[in-house]
């Protein structure tokens, strides 16, 4: 199982960014896909998850209404659409593959940096 994040960058507060998590074939058949982030000097936190059964779920309170997770089966990709970005959204964003949302991922991507200056 391989996961590759892309789409990070430097954006201004209030702007939008879409991250992609492209996974190896058949991964989406057997794993849910979660998005996580790690701010400088802090631990990794869950942002949200795409469940094979329930769709997007488990959004962190800090991103509800601003971030949306979607899945494109044809392209083996899960997206994290981030709108109205804030400086506190700065960090390295990772996607991970747990068996089910709410469990620790068994596989991780390498991460992509998102920076929103204050």
C-alpha positions as CSV (number, residue, x, y, z in Angstrom):
1,X,0.0,0.0,0.0
2,X,1.4,3.4,-1.0
3,X,0.0,6.8,-0.4
4,X,1.3,10.0,-1.9
5,X,0.2,13.5,-0.9
6,X,0.4,16.5,-3.1
7,X,-1.0,20.0,-3.4
8,X,0.5,21.7,-0.4
9,X,1.9,25.2,-0.6
10,X,1.9,28.8,0.7
11,X,-1.5,30.5,0.7
12,X,-2.9,33.7,2.3
13,X,-5.5,33.7,5.0
14,X,-9.0,33.2,3.6
15,X,-7.7,31.4,0.5
16,X,-8.3,27.8,-0.5
17,X,-6.2,24.8,-1.2
18,X,-6.9,21.2,-2.3
19,X,-4.7,18.4,-1.2
20,X,-4.6,15.0,-3.0
21,X,-3.8,11.6,-1.6
22,X,-3.2,9.2,-4.4
23,X,-3.1,5.6,-3.3
24,X,-2.0,2.3,-4.9
25,X,-4.6,0.3,-6.8
26,X,-7.2,-1.5,-4.7
27,X,-6.3,0.4,-1.5
28,X,-9.7,2.1,-1.5
29,X,-11.4,-1.3,-1.6
30,X,-9.8,-2.4,1.7
31,X,-9.0,0.8,3.7
32,X,-10.6,4.0,4.8
33,X,-8.5,7.1,4.2
34,X,-7.9,9.7,6.9
35,X,-6.3,13.1,6.8
36,X,-4.1,14.3,9.6
37,X,-1.9,17.3,10.3
38,X,1.0,18.2,12.5
39,X,1.6,21.8,13.4
40,X,5.1,23.0,14.4
41,X,5.9,21.8,17.9
42,X,2.7,19.9,18.3
43,X,1.5,16.3,17.9
44,X,-0.3,14.9,14.9
45,X,-4.1,15.4,15.0
46,X,-6.9,14.0,12.9
47,X,-8.6,16.3,10.4
48,X,-11.2,14.0,9.0
49,X,-11.7,10.7,7.3
50,X,-13.4,9.1,4.3
51,X,-15.2,5.9,5.3
52,X,-16.0,3.3,2.6
53,X,-19.3,2.8,4.3
54,X,-20.3,6.3,5.5
55,X,-18.4,8.7,3.3
56,X,-16.7,11.7,4.8
57,X,-16.8,11.7,8.6
58,X,-14.9,12.5,11.8
59,X,-14.1,16.1,10.9
60,X,-12.2,17.9,13.6
61,X,-14.2,20.7,15.2
62,X,-11.6,23.2,14.1
63,X,-12.2,22.5,10.4
64,X,-15.9,21.7,10.3
65,X,-17.7,23.9,7.7
66,X,-14.3,24.7,6.0
67,X,-12.8,21.4,5.0
68,X,-14.3,18.7,2.8
69,X,-13.0,15.2,2.1
70,X,-14.0,13.5,-1.1
71,X,-13.0,10.4,-3.0
72,X,-12.4,9.7,-6.7
73,X,-12.4,6.0,-7.2
74,X,-11.5,6.2,-10.9
75,X,-8.3,7.9,-10.0
76,X,-7.5,6.2,-6.7
77,X,-7.4,9.6,-5.0
78,X,-8.9,11.1,-1.9
79,X,-9.0,14.9,-1.7
80,X,-9.0,17.4,1.1
81,X,-10.6,20.6,0.0
82,X,-9.6,23.4,2.4
83,X,-11.4,26.7,2.3
84,X,-11.1,29.9,4.4
85,X,-7.7,28.9,5.5
86,X,-6.3,30.3,8.8
87,X,-2.8,30.7,10.1
88,X,-3.6,27.9,12.6
89,X,-4.1,25.5,9.7
90,X,-0.3,25.6,9.1
91,X,1.4,22.3,9.3
92,X,2.4,19.1,7.5
93,X,-0.6,17.3,6.2
94,X,-0.6,13.5,6.0
95,X,-3.0,10.9,4.6
96,X,-3.2,7.5,6.3
97,X,-4.9,4.3,5.6
98,X,-6.7,2.7,8.6
99,X,-8.9,-0.3,8.2
100,X,-11.7,1.8,9.6
101,X,-12.0,5.5,10.4
102,X,-11.2,6.1,14.1
103,X,-8.4,3.6,14.1
104,X,-4.7,4.2,13.7
105,X,-3.6,4.1,10.1
106,X,-1.5,1.1,9.0
107,X,0.1,3.0,6.2
108,X,1.1,6.7,5.8
109,X,2.0,9.1,3.1
110,X,5.1,11.3,3.3
111,X,3.2,14.5,4.1
112,X,2.8,17.8,2.3
113,X,3.5,21.2,3.8
114,X,0.7,23.8,4.1
115,X,1.6,27.3,5.2
116,X,-0.8,30.1,6.0
117,X,1.1,33.2,7.3
118,X,-0.4,35.4,9.9
